[in-house]
Each structure stands twice: as C-alpha cells, then as structure tokens.
Amino acid sequence: MPLFKPRRPPETKDSRAARLIALTTAGRPRWTPRDYAALASEGFAKNPIAYRCVRMIAEAAAAVPLAVFVGGKRADDHPLKRLLHAPNPEQGGADLMEAFFGHLQVAGNGYLEAAQDKGGGDAPTELYALRPDRMTVVPGPRGWPLAYDYQAAGRTARIGRDASGWLPVLHLRLFNPTDDHYGFSPLEAAAFAIDVHNASGAWNKALLDNAARPSGALVYTNREAGDRLSAEQFERLKAELSDAHAGTANAGRPLLLEGGLDWRPMSLTPADMDFVEGKHAAAREIALAFGVPPQLLGVPGDNTYANYREANGAFWRHTVVPLAERAARALTAWLAPKFPGARVACDLDAVPALSAERDALWARLEGASFLTDAERRRLAGLEG
C-alpha cells in the first residue's frame, strides 16, 4: 500500500474547440464581416417595410417592463431595478432598450456598456447602448472575447475586463451559423427582397418622371430618305420631346407624330411585370425575415390570420416576448457578479397586448376545481 496517495492534477475547464478559434484570430480585432452602413441605408433608411419592422420590434420589446427578483421575491426598490429604470442621465429605461433592440435588428448585434462610479462601490451606476458599427471584438488567447474596441471621432477606446475578470460590455447577438463573434442581421436575410422592393419603387418613380409611360423608340421610316432623319430634323425632334412630353407635368399628354414616325414600346408594362403583386410579395418576404405578420404592416394579400387581433397576438408571442425574455436572461447573467442574487425578468402581466391570453389562463385556472389556491397562484405566475 503506497504511503502517499497521488494527487490529481488541477483541472481547467474550457472548450477544446475554442483553441482553434484563437488560432485564426491571434488576438487581433475581428471586424464585422458585412457593410453595416449599406444595410442601414438601403434597408432601414430607404425601405418603409424594413423600417417599420425594426421600429415595431424595438418599440414593443422595449415596452415590456423589466422586474427584479431577489430570492423569489419581487424587489422594486433594488439598486438593479433603479439602474434599469434610469440607466443614464440622457435616457430612460425604455429609451435605452429601444436603441439596444433596434441595433440588434439592424446589425444582428446589440451592445450595452456598464459604467461605474469611481468614487462609489463596485456595482455599475449607468448603462449605455453602443453603436454596433463602432464595436470590434478582441478575442483572447482561448478565442472568447477578451475586450472590445470602440471607435469614434478618429479615436479608439478599449473596454477590457476588470480585476475580477468581469467584462463591462454585454454583447447580445442573433444566431449566425458562419461567424464566431458576430450575429446575423434580419436585414441581411431580407436583402434580396429589400432590393426588389426598392427597385420597384425606383422604377415607378422613373416611370412618373418620364411621362408615366414605359420607355420606347420612335422609328422613322422613309425609303426615299433612306430611313434616316436629317441633322436638323433630329435635333428638332429631341427638343420637342424634351419640352412637351418629359416630366410629371406632362404625364399622359398625347404624342403627336408626323409622317414616317412610329412609336414602338421597348419595355414591359406594369401589367406585364405584375408590378403590384411583385412588390407585395417582396414586402411579405421582408416581414417574414423579421417575424412581423404582414397584416400589421398593411400589406394586402395575406390571409394567414383571421383578423388583426390574432396577427397582433402572434407578433407578440412569437417575436417580441422571446426577444425580451432573452434580453432579460442576458442581463441577469451579465450583471450577476455585481448584483448577487438578483434576477431580471419580464413582467408580462403588465403587457396590454397579452391581456387576452392572460384572461384565458385565469379562466382555465378558475375552472380547475382539483387545484388548490396556492397551485393556481403558482401556475398563474403569482407569488405565494
């Protein structure tokens, strides 16, 4: 029997695959692999469907109240609750979260920075939403984020971990199967549909600017003149067409043709292109990428839901609530080292759009005679 029992070497728990990620980064910043400015310009700024989808999701998710629980009890006077209610001197809680969710929908990435009072305690006293196009992930030796670089006004500020290893940046990203550090934007998934929708609007605008008629050609046929106009005739015809038939003020004005001139259309008409239906189809694809029922956007031709109320309920239950709850879980995990024992949760009972579901649940619980009052309260999500 050995006199000394051999000691097991200390274990280090870490992902083995993360080391491969570290080899590809070598500790250098990883830039966003897409053009955020182009997505924001073509998708959010120039497309009304994408713009409305982003605004609807951001405003609805930010409108979900966040509650703080400690030991299973609601703590409305907790420091974390006050921080979420008034995160910084310039914004309220709903304003901060709207910017956070808006960035998440446009870029696929949302960032929150926690600022600490240097003369106070260790807990954060302010929260700020940072622009995704200015943020850069700096991977550590094992491939996981070690710090973040924020660029503005030609300068770069590195936000790194503190002495305890806590990183004062919350990075929430949408699932991206081809990138280790950045999320995938719904705008990028809907990029082709956005291009079709924008091109349809541009085509319609160009049509109006060109006398509301499809483009074509004036064909001159005169065998005696060799089917050619003289230089003087050509310049005169161009001037007459420009002065009398171009622009929206001359839309629909008849074209008077002299002998030997014939008008031949050279482009498809709106009916041939199925213009209106094609534009509506592109709008439905954009709404599908964001998870917004087309009925809520005023897009006709979609009969998936029987009425507006069902479409609104589906929007909240399948798009808004999962996003808000995911953000609440991320806030809990991120701020847990600074607010021990505190948990952030969505107060869904305070959401008016979910009142119909809540009333139906209470009716079912009221009719369940085999349950005790305590069991009914627990199934209803109430304390005690």
TILUMRO-811816 format. One record per residue (C-alpha): residue number from 1; x, y, z; residue in one letter. Coordinates in steps of 0.1 Angstrom, whole numbers, plus 5000, padded with zeros to 4 digits. Layout:
REM TILUMRO-811816
<rec NUM,<X,Y,Z>,"a">
...
END
This chain:
REM TILUMRO-811816
<rec 1,<5000,5000,5000>,"m">
<rec 2,<5016,5033,4990>,"p">
<rec 3,<5025,5058,5017>,"l">
<rec 4,<5014,5088,4997>,"f">
<rec 5,<4982,5089,4976>,"k">
<rec 6,<4990,5105,4942>,"p">
<rec 7,<4972,5138,4937>,"r">
<rec 8,<4952,5145,4906>,"r">
<rec 9,<4965,5174,4885>,"p">
<rec 10,<4943,5205,4887>,"p">
<rec 11,<4916,5206,4860>,"e">
<rec 12,<4910,5236,4838>,"t">
<rec 13,<4875,5236,4823>,"k">
<rec 14,<4875,5251,4788>,"d">
<rec 15,<4862,5244,4753>,"s">
<rec 16,<4887,5225,4732>,"r">
<rec 17,<4873,5239,4700>,"a">
<rec 18,<4879,5275,4713>,"a">
<rec 19,<4916,5270,4708>,"r">
<rec 20,<4911,5266,4671>,"l">
<rec 21,<4892,5299,4670>,"i">
<rec 22,<4921,5315,4688>,"a">
<rec 23,<4945,5304,4662>,"l">
<rec 24,<4925,5321,4635>,"t">
<rec 25,<4924,5354,4654>,"t">
<rec 26,<4958,5356,4671>,"a">
<rec 27,<4944,5382,4695>,"g">
<rec 28,<4937,5408,4668>,"r">
<rec 29,<4904,5427,4664>,"p">
<rec 30,<4877,5409,4643>,"r">
<rec 31,<4859,5434,4621>,"w">
<rec 32,<4822,5430,4613>,"t">
<rec 33,<4821,5409,4580>,"p">
<rec 34,<4793,5430,4565>,"r">
<rec 35,<4787,5466,4555>,"d">
<rec 36,<4765,5479,4583>,"y">
<rec 37,<4762,5513,4567>,"a">
<rec 38,<4748,5498,4535>,"a">
<rec 39,<4723,5477,4554>,"l">
<rec 40,<4712,5507,4575>,"a">
<rec 41,<4710,5529,4544>,"s">
<rec 42,<4693,5506,4519>,"e">
<rec 43,<4672,5486,4544>,"g">
<rec 44,<4663,5509,4573>,"f">
<rec 45,<4665,5543,4558>,"a">
<rec 46,<4651,5537,4523>,"k">
<rec 47,<4627,5508,4527>,"n">
<rec 48,<4594,5516,4546>,"p">
<rec 49,<4587,5479,4553>,"i">
<rec 50,<4620,5472,4569>,"a">
<rec 51,<4619,5505,4587>,"y">
<rec 52,<4585,5497,4602>,"r">
<rec 53,<4595,5462,4611>,"c">
<rec 54,<4626,5474,4630>,"v">
<rec 55,<4606,5501,4648>,"r">
<rec 56,<4577,5478,4657>,"m">
<rec 57,<4600,5451,4672>,"i">
<rec 58,<4623,5476,4691>,"a">
<rec 59,<4594,5497,4705>,"e">
<rec 60,<4574,5466,4715>,"a">
<rec 61,<4603,5448,4732>,"a">
<rec 62,<4614,5479,4750>,"a">
<rec 63,<4578,5484,4762>,"a">
<rec 64,<4579,5451,4782>,"v">
<rec 65,<4586,5461,4818>,"p">
<rec 66,<4616,5445,4835>,"l">
<rec 67,<4612,5434,4871>,"a">
<rec 68,<4639,5424,4896>,"v">
<rec 69,<4636,5394,4919>,"f">
<rec 70,<4657,5385,4949>,"v">
<rec 71,<4652,5352,4965>,"g">
<rec 72,<4620,5346,4946>,"g">
<rec 73,<4605,5379,4959>,"k">
<rec 74,<4599,5410,4937>,"r">
<rec 75,<4623,5438,4947>,"a">
<rec 76,<4610,5471,4933>,"d">
<rec 77,<4635,5491,4954>,"d">
<rec 78,<4666,5472,4945>,"h">
<rec 79,<4696,5491,4931>,"p">
<rec 80,<4694,5470,4899>,"l">
<rec 81,<4658,5480,4894>,"k">
<rec 82,<4667,5516,4898>,"r">
<rec 83,<4695,5512,4873>,"l">
<rec 84,<4672,5496,4847>,"l">
<rec 85,<4646,5523,4852>,"h">
<rec 86,<4671,5552,4849>,"a">
<rec 87,<4702,5539,4832>,"p">
<rec 88,<4719,5572,4824>,"n">
<rec 89,<4712,5609,4826>,"p">
<rec 90,<4702,5611,4790>,"e">
<rec 91,<4678,5581,4786>,"q">
<rec 92,<4651,5563,4805>,"g">
<rec 93,<4650,5525,4806>,"g">
<rec 94,<4626,5522,4777>,"a">
<rec 95,<4647,5545,4755>,"d">
<rec 96,<4679,5526,4762>,"l">
<rec 97,<4663,5492,4755>,"m">
<rec 98,<4647,5506,4723>,"e">
<rec 99,<4681,5516,4710>,"a">
<rec 100,<4695,5483,4721>,"f">
<rec 101,<4668,5462,4703>,"f">
<rec 102,<4670,5485,4673>,"g">
<rec 103,<4707,5479,4668>,"h">
<rec 104,<4701,5442,4673>,"l">
<rec 105,<4676,5441,4644>,"q">
<rec 106,<4696,5462,4620>,"v">
<rec 107,<4731,5448,4627>,"a">
<rec 108,<4724,5414,4644>,"g">
<rec 109,<4744,5427,4673>,"n">
<rec 110,<4734,5448,4704>,"g">
<rec 111,<4759,5462,4729>,"y">
<rec 112,<4754,5476,4764>,"l">
<rec 113,<4782,5492,4784>,"e">
<rec 114,<4782,5494,4822>,"a">
<rec 115,<4799,5525,4837>,"a">
<rec 116,<4810,5525,4874>,"q">
<rec 117,<4813,5554,4897>,"d">
<rec 118,<4850,5557,4905>,"k">
<rec 119,<4843,5571,4940>,"g">
<rec 120,<4815,5546,4947>,"g">
<rec 121,<4811,5509,4950>,"g">
<rec 122,<4818,5481,4926>,"d">
<rec 123,<4783,5479,4911>,"a">
<rec 124,<4776,5497,4878>,"p">
<rec 125,<4757,5530,4881>,"t">
<rec 126,<4750,5537,4845>,"e">
<rec 127,<4742,5518,4813>,"l">
<rec 128,<4748,5529,4777>,"y">
<rec 129,<4738,5514,4743>,"a">
<rec 130,<4768,5514,4719>,"l">
<rec 131,<4766,5515,4681>,"r">
<rec 132,<4774,5481,4665>,"p">
<rec 133,<4794,5496,4636>,"d">
<rec 134,<4818,5511,4660>,"r">
<rec 135,<4824,5480,4681>,"m">
<rec 136,<4851,5454,4674>,"t">
<rec 137,<4856,5421,4692>,"v">
<rec 138,<4891,5415,4706>,"v">
<rec 139,<4894,5377,4711>,"p">
<rec 140,<4915,5364,4740>,"g">
<rec 141,<4940,5335,4739>,"p">
<rec 142,<4912,5309,4741>,"r">
<rec 143,<4891,5326,4714>,"g">
<rec 144,<4865,5341,4736>,"w">
<rec 145,<4861,5379,4738>,"p">
<rec 146,<4888,5395,4759>,"l">
<rec 147,<4879,5431,4752>,"a">
<rec 148,<4860,5454,4729>,"y">
<rec 149,<4874,5483,4709>,"d">
<rec 150,<4850,5513,4704>,"y">
<rec 151,<4859,5538,4676>,"q">
<rec 152,<4845,5573,4674>,"a">
<rec 153,<4859,5606,4662>,"a">
<rec 154,<4891,5590,4649>,"g">
<rec 155,<4900,5576,4683>,"r">
<rec 156,<4898,5540,4697>,"t">
<rec 157,<4889,5532,4733>,"a">
<rec 158,<4895,5496,4745>,"r">
<rec 159,<4869,5483,4770>,"i">
<rec 160,<4886,5454,4788>,"g">
<rec 161,<4879,5432,4818>,"r">
<rec 162,<4883,5445,4854>,"d">
<rec 163,<4904,5430,4881>,"a">
<rec 164,<4878,5404,4889>,"s">
<rec 165,<4876,5393,4852>,"g">
<rec 166,<4842,5409,4846>,"w">
<rec 167,<4837,5424,4812>,"l">
<rec 168,<4816,5457,4814>,"p">
<rec 169,<4801,5450,4779>,"v">
<rec 170,<4770,5430,4772>,"l">
<rec 171,<4771,5417,4736>,"h">
<rec 172,<4738,5401,4726>,"l">
<rec 173,<4738,5387,4690>,"r">
<rec 174,<4714,5369,4668>,"l">
<rec 175,<4724,5334,4657>,"f">
<rec 176,<4749,5333,4629>,"n">
<rec 177,<4760,5299,4616>,"p">
<rec 178,<4791,5312,4598>,"t">
<rec 179,<4807,5336,4623>,"d">
<rec 180,<4821,5330,4658>,"d">
<rec 181,<4818,5365,4672>,"h">
<rec 182,<4791,5385,4653>,"y">
<rec 183,<4754,5379,4648>,"g">
<rec 184,<4733,5377,4616>,"f">
<rec 185,<4710,5406,4609>,"s">
<rec 186,<4674,5401,4596>,"p">
<rec 187,<4682,5429,4572>,"l">
<rec 188,<4708,5408,4556>,"e">
<rec 189,<4684,5378,4553>,"a">
<rec 190,<4659,5401,4536>,"a">
<rec 191,<4685,5419,4514>,"a">
<rec 192,<4672,5404,4481>,"f">
<rec 193,<4636,5412,4489>,"a">
<rec 194,<4646,5447,4500>,"i">
<rec 195,<4664,5453,4467>,"d">
<rec 196,<4633,5441,4448>,"v">
<rec 197,<4610,5464,4468>,"h">
<rec 198,<4634,5494,4465>,"n">
<rec 199,<4638,5487,4427>,"a">
<rec 200,<4601,5486,4423>,"s">
<rec 201,<4597,5520,4439>,"g">
<rec 202,<4626,5534,4419>,"a">
<rec 203,<4611,5520,4387>,"w">
<rec 204,<4577,5535,4395>,"n">
<rec 205,<4593,5569,4402>,"k">
<rec 206,<4613,5568,4370>,"a">
<rec 207,<4581,5560,4351>,"l">
<rec 208,<4564,5590,4366>,"l">
<rec 209,<4594,5612,4357>,"d">
<rec 210,<4592,5600,4321>,"n">
<rec 211,<4556,5610,4314>,"a">
<rec 212,<4541,5580,4332>,"a">
<rec 213,<4548,5558,4301>,"r">
<rec 214,<4572,5529,4295>,"p">
<rec 215,<4603,5536,4275>,"s">
<rec 216,<4602,5530,4238>,"g">
<rec 217,<4616,5542,4205>,"a">
<rec 218,<4605,5565,4177>,"l">
<rec 219,<4611,5547,4144>,"v">
<rec 220,<4614,5568,4112>,"y">
<rec 221,<4605,5550,4080>,"t">
<rec 222,<4610,5568,4048>,"n">
<rec 223,<4625,5548,4020>,"r">
<rec 224,<4631,5579,3998>,"e">
<rec 225,<4653,5595,4026>,"a">
<rec 226,<4670,5562,4033>,"g">
<rec 227,<4651,5558,4066>,"d">
<rec 228,<4672,5585,4082>,"r">
<rec 229,<4664,5619,4097>,"l">
<rec 230,<4685,5649,4087>,"s">
<rec 231,<4706,5665,4115>,"a">
<rec 232,<4682,5694,4117>,"e">
<rec 233,<4651,5671,4119>,"q">
<rec 234,<4668,5650,4146>,"f">
<rec 235,<4676,5680,4168>,"e">
<rec 236,<4642,5694,4164>,"r">
<rec 237,<4625,5661,4174>,"l">
<rec 238,<4647,5658,4205>,"k">
<rec 239,<4638,5693,4216>,"a">
<rec 240,<4601,5688,4211>,"e">
<rec 241,<4601,5655,4231>,"l">
<rec 242,<4621,5671,4259>,"s">
<rec 243,<4599,5702,4262>,"d">
<rec 244,<4565,5688,4256>,"a">
<rec 245,<4565,5652,4269>,"h">
<rec 246,<4591,5648,4296>,"a">
<rec 247,<4584,5652,4334>,"g">
<rec 248,<4554,5646,4357>,"t">
<rec 249,<4537,5678,4345>,"a">
<rec 250,<4533,5663,4310>,"n">
<rec 251,<4521,5628,4322>,"a">
<rec 252,<4495,5614,4298>,"g">
<rec 253,<4500,5641,4272>,"r">
<rec 254,<4494,5626,4237>,"p">
<rec 255,<4524,5623,4214>,"l">
<rec 256,<4518,5639,4180>,"l">
<rec 257,<4537,5620,4153>,"l">
<rec 258,<4544,5634,4118>,"e">
<rec 259,<4545,5613,4087>,"g">
<rec 260,<4570,5585,4088>,"g">
<rec 261,<4573,5583,4126>,"l">
<rec 262,<4561,5553,4146>,"d">
<rec 263,<4562,5547,4184>,"w">
<rec 264,<4573,5512,4195>,"r">
<rec 265,<4574,5503,4232>,"p">
<rec 266,<4606,5487,4243>,"m">
<rec 267,<4599,5478,4279>,"s">
<rec 268,<4574,5457,4298>,"l">
<rec 269,<4543,5474,4310>,"t">
<rec 270,<4533,5473,4347>,"p">
<rec 271,<4507,5446,4339>,"a">
<rec 272,<4533,5425,4321>,"d">
<rec 273,<4557,5428,4351>,"m">
<rec 274,<4529,5420,4376>,"d">
<rec 275,<4543,5451,4393>,"f">
<rec 276,<4519,5455,4423>,"v">
<rec 277,<4519,5418,4432>,"e">
<rec 278,<4556,5415,4429>,"g">
<rec 279,<4561,5445,4452>,"k">
<rec 280,<4537,5430,4478>,"h">
<rec 281,<4555,5396,4476>,"a">
<rec 282,<4588,5414,4484>,"a">
<rec 283,<4571,5432,4513>,"a">
<rec 284,<4559,5399,4527>,"r">
<rec 285,<4594,5383,4525>,"e">
<rec 286,<4608,5413,4544>,"i">
<rec 287,<4582,5409,4571>,"a">
<rec 288,<4588,5372,4572>,"l">
<rec 289,<4626,5377,4579>,"a">
<rec 290,<4617,5400,4609>,"f">
<rec 291,<4589,5378,4622>,"g">
<rec 292,<4562,5405,4617>,"v">
<rec 293,<4528,5394,4603>,"p">
<rec 294,<4522,5413,4570>,"p">
<rec 295,<4487,5423,4582>,"q">
<rec 296,<4502,5446,4608>,"l">
<rec 297,<4521,5464,4580>,"l">
<rec 298,<4491,5469,4558>,"g">
<rec 299,<4504,5445,4531>,"v">
<rec 300,<4474,5431,4513>,"p">
<rec 301,<4470,5395,4500>,"g">
<rec 302,<4480,5377,4532>,"d">
<rec 303,<4452,5357,4548>,"n">
<rec 304,<4473,5337,4572>,"t">
<rec 305,<4454,5352,4602>,"y">
<rec 306,<4417,5355,4605>,"a">
<rec 307,<4418,5390,4619>,"n">
<rec 308,<4441,5418,4631>,"y">
<rec 309,<4439,5407,4667>,"r">
<rec 310,<4452,5373,4661>,"e">
<rec 311,<4481,5387,4640>,"a">
<rec 312,<4490,5411,4667>,"n">
<rec 313,<4489,5383,4693>,"g">
<rec 314,<4512,5361,4671>,"a">
<rec 315,<4536,5390,4667>,"f">
<rec 316,<4539,5395,4705>,"w">
<rec 317,<4540,5358,4714>,"r">
<rec 318,<4564,5346,4687>,"h">
<rec 319,<4586,5377,4681>,"t">
<rec 320,<4585,5402,4709>,"v">
<rec 321,<4582,5381,4740>,"v">
<rec 322,<4611,5357,4731>,"p">
<rec 323,<4634,5386,4723>,"l">
<rec 324,<4625,5405,4755>,"a">
<rec 325,<4630,5374,4777>,"e">
<rec 326,<4663,5366,4760>,"r">
<rec 327,<4675,5401,4768>,"a">
<rec 328,<4663,5397,4804>,"a">
<rec 329,<4683,5364,4808>,"r">
<rec 330,<4713,5380,4793>,"a">
<rec 331,<4711,5410,4817>,"l">
<rec 332,<4708,5386,4846>,"t">
<rec 333,<4739,5366,4836>,"a">
<rec 334,<4759,5397,4828>,"w">
<rec 335,<4751,5417,4860>,"l">
<rec 336,<4751,5387,4884>,"a">
<rec 337,<4786,5393,4896>,"p">
<rec 338,<4778,5429,4905>,"k">
<rec 339,<4743,5423,4919>,"f">
<rec 340,<4745,5388,4936>,"p">
<rec 341,<4712,5370,4940>,"g">
<rec 342,<4693,5394,4917>,"a">
<rec 343,<4674,5382,4887>,"r">
<rec 344,<4659,5402,4859>,"v">
<rec 345,<4626,5390,4844>,"a">
<rec 346,<4599,5403,4821>,"c">
<rec 347,<4567,5414,4837>,"d">
<rec 348,<4544,5400,4811>,"l">
<rec 349,<4513,5406,4832>,"d">
<rec 350,<4518,5443,4826>,"a">
<rec 351,<4517,5440,4788>,"v">
<rec 352,<4482,5450,4775>,"p">
<rec 353,<4487,5431,4742>,"a">
<rec 354,<4488,5398,4762>,"l">
<rec 355,<4457,5405,4782>,"s">
<rec 356,<4435,5381,4762>,"a">
<rec 357,<4459,5352,4768>,"e">
<rec 358,<4461,5362,4805>,"r">
<rec 359,<4423,5363,4808>,"d">
<rec 360,<4420,5328,4791>,"a">
<rec 361,<4446,5314,4815>,"l">
<rec 362,<4428,5328,4846>,"w">
<rec 363,<4395,5314,4833>,"a">
<rec 364,<4410,5279,4829>,"r">
<rec 365,<4426,5280,4864>,"l">
<rec 366,<4393,5292,4879>,"e">
<rec 367,<4376,5262,4864>,"g">
<rec 368,<4402,5237,4876>,"a">
<rec 369,<4385,5227,4908>,"s">
<rec 370,<4411,5200,4915>,"f">
<rec 371,<4438,5226,4921>,"l">
<rec 372,<4444,5244,4954>,"t">
<rec 373,<4446,5282,4956>,"d">
<rec 374,<4483,5280,4961>,"a">
<rec 375,<4487,5258,4929>,"e">
<rec 376,<4465,5282,4909>,"r">
<rec 377,<4486,5312,4920>,"r">
<rec 378,<4518,5294,4911>,"r">
<rec 379,<4505,5284,4877>,"l">
<rec 380,<4494,5320,4871>,"a">
<rec 381,<4530,5332,4879>,"g">
<rec 382,<4520,5349,4911>,"l">
<rec 383,<4540,5349,4944>,"e">
<rec 384,<4529,5326,4971>,"g">
END
